[in-house]
Amino acid sequence: MSADDLQLIGIAWRLDRLRWVPTEVLTDVVTSEGVCMWPPPDDGPPDASCDGELAERLCGGCPVRDECLELELRTAGADTVGVWGGTTDDDRRALHPVWLRRGERTDRGAR
């Protein structure tokens, strides 16, 4: 098992604490407390040389990163795009099958 595989498993395990939180609650939390939900002062995204750096700059210090990531995995699944939960879309596509194997979740969206 590679270090990347172990990292994905660790993220999926961390999200297990949110498995029974209803999607509507996650949506409310992310939209009300997520730092990216408010427009930046200069009305533009931060400068970044790659998607991973952009994800870290957009989501760094956000108190609801895990909730955001869980919500995106539930609702978009493998069709995810953009930056959610401090991760890139490629990161979430790699995480999605690992996350699915962690078991049932309340009212899970796309699979």
All heavy atoms as an XYZ file, in Angstrom:
855
protein
N       0.857     -1.174      0.000
C       0.000      0.000      0.000
C       0.904      1.237      0.000
O       1.832      1.337      0.786
C      -0.907     -0.022      1.225
C      -1.977      1.020      1.181
S      -3.202      0.860      2.510
C      -3.971     -0.682      2.118
N       0.590      2.196     -0.860
C       1.424      3.388     -0.990
C       1.075      4.440      0.064
O       0.028      4.373      0.717
C       1.241      3.992     -2.384
O      -0.013      4.635     -2.477
N       1.954      5.417      0.174
C       1.712      6.528      1.101
C       0.467      7.305      0.686
O      -0.294      7.779      1.541
C       2.925      7.443      1.148
N       0.236      7.436     -0.620
C      -0.971      8.127     -1.101
C      -2.234      7.374     -0.684
O      -3.221      7.985     -0.285
C      -0.942      8.285     -2.625
C       0.078      9.314     -3.084
O       0.495     10.167     -2.273
O       0.449      9.262     -4.274
N      -2.194      6.042     -0.785
C      -3.341      5.234     -0.367
C      -3.624      5.425      1.119
O      -4.779      5.568      1.528
C      -3.098      3.744     -0.641
C      -3.063      3.416     -2.121
O      -3.640      4.174     -2.921
O      -2.428      2.398     -2.469
N      -2.570      5.413      1.913
C      -2.734      5.590      3.359
C      -3.282      6.974      3.687
O      -4.113      7.115      4.591
C      -1.406      5.361      4.077
C      -0.898      3.922      4.066
C       0.502      3.848      4.671
C      -1.855      2.996      4.788
N      -2.857      7.979      2.939
C      -3.375      9.326      3.165
C      -4.871      9.382      2.846
O      -5.647      9.965      3.604
C      -2.620     10.338      2.317
C      -3.096     11.759      2.553
C      -2.348     12.772      1.711
O      -1.641     12.437      0.772
N      -2.509     14.034      2.064
N      -5.288      8.764      1.742
C      -6.714      8.745      1.379
C      -7.535      8.010      2.437
O      -8.621      8.460      2.810
C      -6.902      8.095      0.008
C      -6.329      8.851     -1.177
C      -6.457      8.011     -2.447
C      -6.990     10.205     -1.350
N      -7.024      6.906      2.927
C      -7.723      6.151      3.969
C      -7.860      7.007      5.224
O      -8.920      7.042      5.853
C      -6.987      4.824      4.265
C      -7.135      3.880      3.070
C      -7.513      4.175      5.538
C      -6.219      2.673      3.108
N      -6.812      7.719      5.583
C      -6.857      8.585      6.754
C      -7.904      9.686      6.617
O      -8.632      9.988      7.570
N      -7.993     10.274      5.440
C      -9.007     11.313      5.211
C     -10.403     10.710      5.319
O     -11.286     11.282      5.961
C      -8.800     11.994      3.847
C      -7.481     12.773      3.832
C      -9.972     12.914      3.515
C      -7.056     13.236      2.438
N     -10.606      9.555      4.694
C     -11.920      8.902      4.745
C     -12.297      8.569      6.189
O     -13.453      8.769      6.591
C     -11.921      7.649      3.873
N     -11.361      8.088      6.965
C     -11.633      7.790      8.378
C     -12.003      9.050      9.135
O     -12.901      9.047      9.966
C     -10.425      7.138      9.033
C     -10.218      5.700      8.702
C     -10.952      4.935      7.845
C      -9.201      4.854      9.210
N     -10.438      3.671      7.781
C      -9.367      3.595      8.612
C      -8.158      5.051     10.093
C      -8.529      2.528      8.893
C      -7.317      3.982     10.361
C      -7.515      2.735      9.776
N     -11.292     10.137      8.847
C     -11.575     11.404      9.528
C     -12.999     11.881      9.240
O     -13.673     12.437     10.096
C     -10.548     12.451      9.080
C     -10.582     13.731      9.877
C      -9.545     14.714      9.414
N      -9.946     15.314      8.153
C      -9.148     15.520      7.111
N      -7.883     15.146      7.152
N      -9.593     16.085      6.017
N     -13.474     11.624      8.027
C     -14.821     12.045      7.650
C     -15.912     11.162      8.257
O     -17.078     11.536      8.260
C     -14.965     12.071      6.127
C     -14.097     13.093      5.399
C     -14.273     12.959      3.897
C     -14.373     14.504      5.872
N     -15.534     10.004      8.789
C     -16.526      9.103      9.392
C     -17.350      9.773     10.493
O     -18.505      9.442     10.692
C     -15.855      7.856      9.976
C     -15.590      6.797      8.927
O     -16.024      6.965      7.774
O     -14.927      5.805      9.280
N     -16.769     10.738     11.184
C     -17.517     11.404     12.262
C     -18.722     12.172     11.719
O     -19.635     12.509     12.462
C     -16.610     12.332     13.061
C     -16.130     13.544     12.301
C     -15.197     14.416     13.140
N     -14.642     15.499     12.376
C     -15.282     16.627     12.081
N     -16.505     16.823     12.502
N     -14.692     17.563     11.371
N     -18.742     12.410     10.404
C     -19.843     13.162      9.784
C     -20.842     12.257      9.068
O     -21.799     12.741      8.477
C     -19.265     14.177      8.776
C     -18.311     15.199      9.372
C     -17.596     15.957      8.269
C     -19.061     16.130     10.296
N     -20.649     10.959      9.160
C     -21.440     10.030      8.343
C     -22.941     10.087      8.601
O     -23.725      9.799      7.717
C     -20.903      8.619      8.449
C     -21.054      7.983      9.805
C     -20.321      6.667      9.942
N     -20.819      5.693      8.998
C     -20.098      4.696      8.507
N     -18.862      4.538      8.886
N     -20.634      3.845      7.673
N     -23.360     10.448      9.801
C     -24.794     10.476     10.088
C     -25.358     11.888     10.194
O     -26.511     12.079     10.574
C     -25.108      9.675     11.351
C     -24.670      8.252     11.192
C     -23.707      7.612     11.913
C     -25.127      7.314     10.220
N     -23.536      6.332     11.443
C     -24.404      6.113     10.401
C     -26.062      7.361      9.195
C     -24.590      4.990      9.602
C     -26.266      6.230      8.408
C     -25.536      5.070      8.626
N     -24.561     12.871      9.856
C     -25.055     14.256      9.826
C     -25.866     14.425      8.538
O     -25.363     14.157      7.453
C     -23.885     15.267      9.858
C     -24.399     16.688      9.738
C     -23.058     15.088     11.124
N     -27.122     14.842      8.651
C     -27.938     15.009      7.442
C     -27.320     16.011      6.468
O     -26.686     16.992      6.870
C     -29.275     15.529      7.979
C     -29.320     15.081      9.405
C     -27.889     15.111      9.873
N     -27.500     15.760      5.196
C     -26.949     16.616      4.151
C     -27.417     18.054      4.295
O     -26.641     18.987      4.079
C     -27.313     16.048      2.761
O     -26.760     14.730      2.655
C     -26.770     16.906      1.640
N     -28.678     18.242      4.694
C     -29.181     19.612      4.852
C     -28.404     20.358      5.937
O     -28.146     21.560      5.820
C     -30.667     19.660      5.240
C     -31.605     18.794      4.456
C     -31.576     17.330      4.904
O     -31.835     16.988      6.081
O     -31.279     16.506      4.024
N     -28.044     19.659      6.992
C     -27.278     20.274      8.077
C     -25.877     20.630      7.579
O     -25.370     21.729      7.836
C     -27.217     19.354      9.318
C     -26.264     19.907     10.372
C     -28.609     19.151      9.892
N     -25.245     19.722      6.850
C     -23.930     20.020      6.292
C     -23.994     21.242      5.377
O     -23.126     22.115      5.436
C     -23.385     18.819      5.513
C     -22.941     17.614      6.318
C     -22.575     16.470      5.388
C     -21.783     17.959      7.230
N     -25.017     21.297      4.547
C     -25.180     22.432      3.634
C     -25.296     23.732      4.409
O     -24.647     24.728      4.078
C     -26.418     22.227      2.734
O     -26.252     21.025      1.982
C     -26.611     23.406      1.792
N     -26.117     23.738      5.447
C     -26.285     24.944      6.267
C     -24.971     25.357      6.920
O     -24.628     26.546      6.936
C     -27.345     24.722      7.345
C     -28.748     24.639      6.790
O     -28.966     25.022      5.612
O     -29.644     24.185      7.533
N     -24.240     24.398      7.469
C     -22.982     24.697      8.147
C     -21.960     25.257      7.154
O     -21.312     26.276      7.413
C     -22.425     23.442      8.858
C     -20.982     23.632      9.293
C     -23.292     23.079     10.038
N     -21.832     24.607      6.015
C     -20.831     25.037      5.029
C     -21.172     26.418      4.470
O     -20.296     27.281      4.354
C     -20.691     23.992      3.901
C     -19.851     24.520      2.752
C     -20.095     22.702      4.454
N     -22.430     26.656      4.150
C     -22.784     27.951      3.568
C     -22.759     29.085      4.590
O     -22.519     30.233      4.225
C     -24.157     27.911      2.874
O     -25.150     27.469      3.799
C     -24.125     26.994      1.668
N     -22.967     28.781      5.869
C     -22.960     29.854      6.865
C     -21.589     30.077      7.489
O     -21.268     31.190      7.897
C     -23.989     29.579      7.963
O     -23.619     28.457      8.728
N     -20.755     29.024      7.572
C     -19.477     29.148      8.275
C     -18.252     28.982      7.382
O     -17.136     29.235      7.826
C     -19.418     28.128      9.410
C     -20.487     28.362     10.459
C     -20.460     27.320     11.557
O     -19.362     26.824     11.885
O     -21.539     27.006     12.091
N     -18.446     28.548      6.142
C     -17.312     28.350      5.235
C     -16.721     29.677      4.784
O     -17.453     30.544      4.320
N     -15.419     29.828      4.934
C     -14.787     31.105      4.594
C     -14.872     31.421      3.110
O     -14.890     32.587      2.730
C     -13.312     31.183      5.074
C     -13.229     31.145      6.576
C     -12.470     30.116      4.444
N     -14.961     30.424      2.264
C     -15.028     30.691      0.820
C     -16.423     31.121      0.380
O     -16.608     31.533     -0.759
C     -14.583     29.473      0.028
S     -15.723     28.083      0.144
N     -17.383     31.037      1.257
C     -18.744     31.430      0.895
C     -18.937     32.941      0.902
O     -19.935     33.440      0.435
C     -19.763     30.772      1.835
C     -19.764     29.274      1.764
S     -20.229     28.716      0.108
C     -19.504     27.101      0.081
N     -17.961     33.657      1.441
C     -18.009     35.118      1.421
C     -17.035     35.593      0.363
O     -15.926     35.073      0.260
C     -17.612     35.691      2.782
C     -18.440     35.144      3.887
C     -19.792     35.218      4.021
C     -17.987     34.401      5.009
N     -20.207     34.582      5.154
C     -19.106     34.067      5.789
C     -16.733     33.995      5.440
C     -19.009     33.352      6.960
C     -16.652     33.278      6.610
C     -17.773     32.967      7.354
N     -17.404     36.590     -0.433
C     -16.480     37.043     -1.474
C     -15.198     37.622     -0.872
O     -15.248     38.308      0.145
C     -17.259     38.137     -2.208
C     -18.538     38.330     -1.481
C     -18.651     37.316     -0.403
N     -14.057     37.320     -1.501
C     -12.803     37.896     -1.002
C     -12.815     39.416     -1.176
O     -13.529     39.935     -2.031
C     -11.728     37.237     -1.870
C     -12.438     36.682     -3.044
C     -13.871     36.461     -2.655
N     -12.028     40.117     -0.362
C     -12.052     41.581     -0.412
C     -11.745     42.142     -1.789
O     -12.285     43.162     -2.175
C     -10.974     42.003      0.594
C     -10.538     40.786      1.299
C     -11.103     39.591      0.610
N     -10.898     41.490     -2.563
C     -10.542     42.009     -3.885
C     -11.398     41.403     -5.002
O     -11.137     41.618     -6.172
C      -9.063     41.785     -4.163
C      -8.685     40.307     -4.181
O      -9.564     39.447     -3.970
O      -7.502     40.014     -4.400
N     -12.413     40.623     -4.634
C     -13.325     39.985     -5.587
C     -12.626     39.075     -6.584
O     -13.107     38.877     -7.691
C     -14.152     41.035     -6.330
C     -15.148     41.710     -5.411
O     -15.684     41.064     -4.510
O     -15.356     42.907     -5.613
N     -11.550     38.490     -6.211
C     -10.860     37.558     -7.088
C     -10.210     36.449     -6.293
O      -9.956     36.598     -5.105
N      -9.945     35.323     -6.953
C      -9.292     34.220     -6.245
C      -7.839     34.567     -5.941
O      -7.230     35.391     -6.637
C      -9.385     33.058     -7.235
C      -9.504     33.699     -8.572
C     -10.216     35.000     -8.352
N      -7.271     33.952     -4.923
C      -5.866     34.206     -4.606
C      -4.959     33.671     -5.709
O      -5.315     32.733     -6.418
C      -5.647     33.447     -3.297
C      -6.743     32.456     -3.225
C      -7.887     32.994     -4.029
N      -3.803     34.287     -5.865
C      -2.821     33.809     -6.836
C      -2.311     32.448     -6.392
O      -2.055     32.226     -5.210
C      -1.647     34.780     -6.929
C      -2.044     36.098     -7.582
O      -2.983     36.092     -8.414
O      -1.419     37.119     -7.271
N      -2.180     31.549     -7.348
C      -1.674     30.214     -7.051
C      -1.051     29.640     -8.312
O      -1.514     29.905     -9.424
C      -2.800     29.315     -6.560
N      -0.017     28.843     -8.133
C       0.670     28.257     -9.282
C       0.090     26.903     -9.686
O       0.389     26.405    -10.762
C       2.164     28.121     -8.982
O       2.356     27.273     -7.870
N      -0.731     26.297     -8.817
C      -1.346     25.009     -9.139
C      -2.652     24.876     -8.354
O      -2.925     25.650     -7.440
C      -0.402     23.856     -8.814
S      -0.041     23.680     -7.061
N      -3.449     23.880     -8.722
C      -4.742     23.675     -8.058
C      -4.587     23.376     -6.569
O      -5.389     23.829     -5.753
C      -5.518     22.537     -8.725
C      -6.057     22.923    -10.091
O      -6.026     24.127    -10.430
O      -6.502     22.019    -10.820
N      -3.584     22.610     -6.201
C      -3.374     22.284     -4.791
C      -3.067     23.518     -3.967
O      -3.558     23.676     -2.849
N      -2.262     24.407     -4.537
C      -1.947     25.652     -3.837
C      -3.185     26.532     -3.729
O      -3.439     27.151     -2.694
C      -0.828     26.389     -4.578
C      -0.354     27.636     -3.879
C       0.764     28.339     -4.638
O       1.498     27.666     -5.393
O       0.884     29.564     -4.474
N      -3.981     26.570     -4.785
C      -5.228     27.345     -4.753
C      -6.160     26.795     -3.669
O      -6.744     27.556     -2.895
C      -5.920     27.312     -6.110
C      -7.265     28.025     -6.197
C      -7.109     29.517     -5.903
C      -7.899     27.800     -7.560
N      -6.283     25.478     -3.605
C      -7.144     24.856     -2.588
C      -6.683     25.229     -1.188
O      -7.498     25.566     -0.327
C      -7.152     23.338     -2.765
N      -5.376     25.190     -0.966
C      -4.857     25.520      0.362
C      -5.078     26.993      0.682
O      -5.447     27.341      1.800
C      -3.370     25.166      0.464
C      -2.813     25.306      1.848
C      -3.569     24.524      2.919
O      -3.924     23.345      2.681
O      -3.820     25.084      3.996
N      -4.900     27.851     -0.288
C      -5.085     29.287     -0.036
C      -6.555     29.644      0.162
O      -6.888     30.479      0.992
C      -4.492     30.105     -1.170
C      -2.988     30.093     -1.139
C      -2.400     30.974     -2.184
N      -0.951     30.902     -2.086
C      -0.155     31.794     -2.606
N      -0.642     32.831     -3.257
N       1.146     31.665     -2.488
N      -7.435     29.025     -0.611
C      -8.863     29.308     -0.458
C      -9.415     28.767      0.849
O     -10.264     29.392      1.481
C      -9.664     28.701     -1.613
C      -9.683     29.447     -2.924
C     -10.399     28.612     -3.982
C     -10.338     30.802     -2.788
N      -8.930     27.600      1.248
C      -9.528     26.893      2.384
C      -8.698     26.937      3.654
O      -9.164     26.464      4.692
C      -9.780     25.439      2.002
S     -10.811     25.247      0.536
N      -7.509     27.465      3.567
C      -6.653     27.527      4.749
C      -7.341     28.268      5.882
O      -7.861     29.357      5.702
N      -7.387     27.653      7.039
C      -8.003     28.268      8.199
C      -9.513     28.161      8.258
O     -10.131     28.655      9.201
N     -10.120     27.532      7.289
C     -11.582     27.387      7.299
C     -11.983     26.386      8.386
O     -11.435     25.284      8.455
C     -12.084     26.917      5.947
S     -13.888     26.773      5.892
N     -12.959     26.735      9.214
C     -13.354     25.851     10.306
C     -14.235     24.675      9.866
O     -14.498     23.784     10.670
C     -14.130     26.776     11.246
C     -14.699     27.823     10.348
C     -13.671     28.023      9.266
N     -14.683     24.660      8.613
C     -15.608     23.598      8.179
C     -15.088     22.847      6.951
O     -15.862     22.371      6.117
C     -17.032     24.164      7.932
C     -17.642     24.646      9.225
C     -17.035     25.251      6.884
N     -13.787     22.670      6.868
C     -13.198     21.970      5.716
C     -13.726     20.544      5.589
O     -14.076     20.101      4.497
C     -11.679     21.945      5.824
C     -11.034     23.252      5.453
C      -9.546     23.230      5.687
N      -8.842     22.424      4.710
C      -7.584     22.622      4.365
N      -6.878     23.568      4.937
N      -7.012     21.841      3.486
N     -13.756     19.809      6.686
C     -14.230     18.418      6.622
C     -15.704     18.357      6.230
O     -16.099     17.500      5.433
C     -14.026     17.709      7.955
C     -12.581     17.327      8.207
O     -11.746     17.437      7.280
O     -12.283     16.917      9.350
N     -16.506     19.246      6.771
C     -17.933     19.272      6.445
C     -18.122     19.569      4.963
O     -18.961     18.972      4.287
C     -18.652     20.311      7.300
C     -18.760     19.944      8.767
C     -17.524     20.242      9.603
O     -16.458     20.633      9.045
O     -17.616     20.078     10.834
N     -17.326     20.486      4.436
C     -17.380     20.852      3.024
C     -16.981     19.667      2.144
O     -17.645     19.364      1.151
C     -16.450     22.042      2.797
S     -16.445     22.696      1.130
N     -15.921     18.989      2.521
C     -15.444     17.828      1.774
C     -16.482     16.709      1.799
O     -16.800     16.111      0.762
C     -14.106     17.360      2.339
C     -13.448     16.166      1.673
C     -13.284     16.371      0.178
C     -12.101     15.894      2.342
N     -17.031     16.419      2.955
C     -18.073     15.392      3.081
C     -19.275     15.737      2.205
O     -19.807     14.878      1.489
C     -18.503     15.246      4.541
C     -19.688     14.332      4.780
C     -19.386     12.847      4.664
O     -18.209     12.448      4.748
O     -20.343     12.072      4.504
N     -19.695     16.983      2.247
C     -20.842     17.426      1.452
C     -20.579     17.249     -0.038
O     -21.431     16.733     -0.770
C     -21.163     18.885      1.778
C     -22.336     19.507      1.039
C     -23.643     18.791      1.380
C     -22.433     20.994      1.373
N     -19.414     17.622     -0.495
C     -19.093     17.491     -1.926
C     -19.012     16.030     -2.349
O     -19.490     15.655     -3.417
C     -17.789     18.222     -2.244
C     -17.391     18.157     -3.695
C     -18.315     18.860     -4.671
O     -19.295     19.512     -4.253
O     -18.065     18.737     -5.883
N     -18.431     15.182     -1.521
C     -18.368     13.757     -1.852
C     -19.765     13.158     -1.936
O     -20.041     12.321     -2.797
C     -17.519     13.006     -0.822
C     -16.021     13.297     -0.878
C     -15.332     12.726      0.350
C     -15.400     12.775     -2.161
N     -20.659     13.573     -1.066
C     -22.038     13.071     -1.089
C     -22.807     13.554     -2.303
O     -23.563     12.810     -2.908
C     -22.814     13.554      0.133
C     -22.567     12.796      1.370
C     -23.535     13.261      2.436
N     -23.062     12.905      3.749
C     -23.708     13.175      4.851
N     -24.868     13.813      4.804
N     -23.218     12.805      6.016
N     -22.682     14.821     -2.608
C     -23.556     15.414     -3.618
C     -23.007     15.333     -5.033
O     -23.775     15.186     -5.975
C     -23.879     16.880     -3.277
O     -22.667     17.617     -3.160
C     -24.654     16.965     -1.962
N     -21.697     15.416     -5.203
C     -21.126     15.367     -6.555
C     -20.457     14.034     -6.847
O     -20.356     13.628     -7.994
C     -20.123     16.498     -6.735
N     -19.991     13.366     -5.807
C     -19.352     12.078     -5.999
C     -18.132     12.175     -6.899
O     -17.335     13.096     -6.795
N     -18.008     11.246     -7.815
C     -16.864     11.201     -8.722
C     -16.918     12.294     -9.780
O     -15.943     12.524    -10.486
C     -16.791      9.826     -9.379
N     -18.036     12.982     -9.899
C     -18.187     14.061    -10.886
C     -17.802     15.421    -10.325
O     -18.143     16.459    -10.892
C     -19.632     14.110    -11.394
C     -20.016     12.828    -12.107
O     -19.150     12.249    -12.787
O     -21.176     12.406    -11.963
N     -17.099     15.449     -9.232
C     -16.728     16.674     -8.547
C     -15.803     17.553     -9.388
O     -14.965     17.050    -10.130
C     -16.073     16.328     -7.195
O     -15.814     17.523     -6.495
C     -14.793     15.543     -7.365
N     -15.974     18.858     -9.264
C     -15.094     19.829     -9.919
C     -14.836     20.988     -8.974
O     -15.637     21.262     -8.079
C     -15.683     20.366    -11.251
C     -15.771     19.283    -12.301
C     -17.026     21.013    -11.035
N     -13.726     21.669     -9.162
C     -13.414     22.848     -8.369
C     -12.661     22.529     -7.096
O     -12.043     21.477     -6.964
N     -12.723     23.463     -6.173
C     -12.054     23.334     -4.877
C     -13.113     23.199     -3.801
O     -14.004     24.042     -3.682
C     -11.172     24.581     -4.604
C     -10.646     24.568     -3.177
C     -10.034     24.647     -5.595
N     -13.047     22.128     -3.032
C     -13.965     21.868     -1.924
C     -13.171     21.231     -0.801
O     -12.392     20.318     -1.031
C     -15.091     20.912     -2.343
C     -16.019     21.483     -3.358
C     -15.901     21.375     -4.712
C     -17.185     22.259     -3.116
N     -16.930     22.041     -5.325
C     -17.739     22.598     -4.358
C     -17.811     22.704     -1.951
C     -18.885     23.351     -4.481
C     -18.962     23.453     -2.073
C     -19.485     23.772     -3.323
N     -13.382     21.695      0.404
C     -12.748     21.084      1.570
C     -11.239     21.081      1.531
O     -10.610     20.183      2.066
N     -10.648     22.066      0.883
C      -9.194     22.145      0.823
C      -8.553     21.138     -0.100
O      -7.364     20.869      0.001
N      -9.336     20.565     -1.011
C      -8.819     19.559     -1.932
C      -9.135     19.935     -3.374
O     -10.086     20.663     -3.655
C      -9.423     18.171     -1.651
O     -10.845     18.231     -1.855
C      -9.123     17.696     -0.247
N      -8.360     19.398     -4.283
C      -8.612     19.598     -5.706
C      -9.599     18.544     -6.195
O      -9.845     17.534     -5.522
C      -7.313     19.471     -6.519
O      -6.859     18.112     -6.452
C      -6.231     20.406     -5.997
N     -10.124     18.753     -7.391
C     -11.055     17.761     -7.935
C     -10.358     16.421     -8.177
O     -10.947     15.369     -7.948
C     -11.772     18.270     -9.191
C     -10.872     18.944    -10.200
O      -9.633     18.846    -10.102
O     -11.427     19.583    -11.111
N      -9.101     16.431     -8.587
C      -8.369     15.164     -8.766
C      -8.207     14.439     -7.431
O      -8.342     13.210     -7.364
C      -6.997     15.413     -9.383
C      -7.072     15.814    -10.852
O      -8.089     15.507    -11.517
O      -6.107     16.442    -11.345
N      -7.911     15.195     -6.369
C      -7.788     14.579     -5.038
C      -9.103     13.924     -4.629
O      -9.123     12.817     -4.085
C      -7.415     15.622     -3.980
C      -6.021     16.204     -4.169
O      -5.181     15.552     -4.821
O      -5.791     17.328     -3.662
N     -10.214     14.619     -4.852
C     -11.521     14.076     -4.446
C     -11.922     12.888     -5.311
O     -12.536     11.946     -4.816
C     -12.592     15.161     -4.481
C     -12.446     16.145     -3.322
C     -13.599     17.105     -3.252
N     -13.929     17.720     -4.522
C     -13.255     18.731     -5.082
N     -12.205     19.249     -4.477
N     -13.642     19.227     -6.245
N     -11.565     12.894     -6.585
C     -11.870     11.726     -7.428
C     -11.100     10.507     -6.942
O     -11.620      9.393     -6.970
C     -11.557     12.034     -8.889
C     -12.591     12.924     -9.510
C     -12.391     13.095    -11.019
N     -13.076     14.296    -11.419
C     -12.488     15.425    -11.778
N     -11.180     15.512    -11.820
N     -13.199     16.473    -12.118
N      -9.874     10.702     -6.494
C      -9.093      9.588     -5.933
C      -9.663      9.150     -4.589
O      -9.681      7.965     -4.264
C      -7.625     10.002     -5.784
N     -10.144     10.107     -3.806
C     -10.695      9.817     -2.484
C     -12.062      9.142     -2.562
O     -12.398      8.316     -1.704
C     -10.802     11.125     -1.684
C     -11.484     11.065     -0.323
C     -10.748     10.118      0.620
C     -11.568     12.473      0.271
N     -12.847      9.454     -3.552
C     -14.244      9.010     -3.608
C     -14.418      7.496     -3.426
O     -15.219      7.072     -2.589
C     -14.918      9.507     -4.883
C     -16.370      9.265     -4.893
N     -16.947      8.294     -5.685
C     -17.383      9.830     -4.192
C     -18.250      8.287     -5.474
N     -18.536      9.213     -4.575
N     -13.706      6.631     -4.163
C     -13.920      5.186     -3.947
C     -13.502      4.719     -2.559
O     -14.125      3.817     -1.995
C     -13.079      4.511     -5.038
C     -12.214      5.558     -5.611
C     -12.783      6.891     -5.261
N     -12.483      5.330     -1.996
C     -12.050      4.987     -0.631
C     -13.137      5.405      0.352
O     -13.496      4.659      1.266
C     -10.706      5.670     -0.298
C     -10.292      5.395      1.136
C      -9.636      5.245     -1.286
N     -13.667      6.591      0.165
C     -14.747      7.121      1.006
C     -15.984      6.226      0.916
O     -16.607      5.924      1.940
C     -15.051      8.547      0.552
C     -16.189      9.223      1.211
C     -16.187      9.874      2.411
C     -17.518      9.370      0.692
N     -17.429     10.406      2.667
C     -18.258     10.115      1.625
C     -18.145      8.946     -0.476
C     -19.595     10.432      1.428
C     -19.475      9.270     -0.672
C     -20.181     10.006      0.284
N     -16.326      5.766     -0.289
C     -17.485      4.879     -0.452
C     -17.327      3.585      0.337
O     -18.289      3.077      0.906
C     -17.699      4.536     -1.926
C     -18.316      5.601     -2.805
C     -18.326      5.134     -4.256
C     -19.709      5.966     -2.343
N     -16.122      3.053      0.371
C     -15.871      1.797      1.090
C     -15.990      1.954      2.595
O     -16.059      0.949      3.317
C     -14.495      1.246      0.726
C     -14.439      0.646     -0.652
C     -13.169     -0.142     -0.887
N     -11.958      0.645     -0.808
C     -11.390      1.293     -1.829
N     -11.958      1.273     -3.012
N     -10.269      1.956     -1.657
N     -16.016      3.165      3.107
C     -16.116      3.383      4.552
C     -17.511      3.090      5.074
O     -17.726      3.088      6.263
C     -15.701      4.817      4.920
C     -14.265      5.152      4.681
C     -13.304      4.356      5.508
N     -13.613      4.489      6.913
C     -13.319      3.587      7.825
N     -12.705      2.481      7.491
N     -13.635      3.785      9.076
N     -18.474      2.864      4.213
C     -19.791      2.465      4.683
C     -20.878      3.473      4.392
O     -20.665      4.494      3.761
N     -22.045      3.135      4.856
C     -23.225      3.960      4.605
C     -23.134      5.306      5.293
O     -22.495      5.459      6.313
C     -24.486      3.229      5.082
C     -24.880      2.099      4.182
C     -25.090      2.514      2.734
O     -25.786      3.516      2.479
O     -24.541      1.838      1.853
N     -23.829      6.225      4.707
C     -23.961      7.552      5.263
C     -25.428      7.931      5.168
O     -26.153      7.410      4.329
C     -23.103      8.544      4.489
C     -21.619      8.283      4.753
C     -20.796      9.394      4.324
N     -19.527      9.633      4.916
C     -18.578      8.793      5.247
N     -18.759      7.511      5.153
N     -17.433      9.201      5.711
N     -25.839      8.842      5.998
C     -27.221      9.290      5.928
C     -27.453      9.985      4.597
O     -26.590     10.683      4.098
C     -27.559     10.217      7.118
O     -28.944     10.490      7.104
C     -26.797     11.511      7.077
N     -28.584      9.749      4.013
C     -29.038     10.384      2.766
C     -27.915     10.750      1.806
O     -27.858     11.855      1.301
C     -29.927     11.600      3.059
C     -29.317     12.638      3.977
O     -28.553     13.488      3.514
O     -29.613     12.580      5.177
N     -27.049      9.806      1.519
C     -25.931     10.043      0.591
C     -26.490     10.325     -0.784
O     -27.404      9.680     -1.255
C     -25.009      8.833      0.568
C     -23.835      9.043     -0.364
C     -22.741      8.037     -0.187
N     -23.198      6.683     -0.046
C     -22.408      5.700      0.322
N     -21.162      5.931      0.607
N     -22.854      4.484      0.433
N     -25.887     11.292     -1.451
C     -26.302     11.674     -2.803
C     -25.686     10.753     -3.839
O     -25.741      9.544     -3.732
N     -25.040     11.331     -4.848
C     -24.457     10.585     -5.978
C     -23.478      9.530     -5.488
O     -22.761      9.728     -4.533
C     -23.765     11.551     -6.917
N     -23.461      8.400     -6.200
C     -22.519      7.322     -5.862
C     -21.641      6.987     -7.011
O     -21.934      6.998     -8.099
C     -23.293      6.088     -5.434
C     -24.030      6.361     -4.167
C     -24.782      5.167     -3.718
N     -25.575      5.637     -2.594
C     -26.205      4.860     -1.805
N     -26.199      3.594     -1.962
N     -26.888      5.327     -0.806
